[in-house]
């Protein structure tokens, strides 16, 4: 797999892959797409670059973001929802760190790094905004 293939996933997740009762959850849909890109990137790093340690960390944090948002959607209280979104935000920040480290150590090209980092930073901004509006005061 080439770096260029990481920028545009082979298949975008279908809207039906991430539908919440009553309609589509746009945030969950975005996070699912990011998780797919992270999985493909980690597969590339292991197969082409023989990089196992950082890619494992990236895989763990990058896929945990969406999983925690899914848990938040199913939360039983506002506090439960806020706690899961908070964890998802922290995982997104960690994912951003691993991406920066992979780029700084020449495992990712500038183009691939900018593309996936932009997606990750957008997720961070979205989750931060959700936290700001749902925090119990």
Secondary structure, DSSP 8 states (H G I E B T S, - for coil): --HHHHHS-SS---GGGSEETTEE-HHHHHHHHHHHHHHHHHHHHHHHH---HHHHHHHHHHHHHHHHHHHHHT-SSHHHHHHHHHHHHHHHHHHHHHHHHHHHTTSS-HHHHHHHHHHHHHHHHHHHHHHHHH---
